[in-house]
Amino acid sequence: INLPLLMVIDLVNLNRLDEAKAMLTQALKLDPTFTQAKWRGITFYSDMSIVDREVSALAKAGLPGG
């Protein structure tokens, strides 16, 4: 599920929100229970602001908070 969600983040950052939402729909077919909290749990950066930006992008595309 990581690669499709990274694509979602990139699409949101490119202001291609419709495509990001469609990709998120596909990604959630792999794991329908996946949430923003799970993303935070599997993503590691020394700069936590990167994780915050990624979660914000995923939220814009519609990923549930959880």
Disulfide bonds with the S-S distance in Angstrom:
none
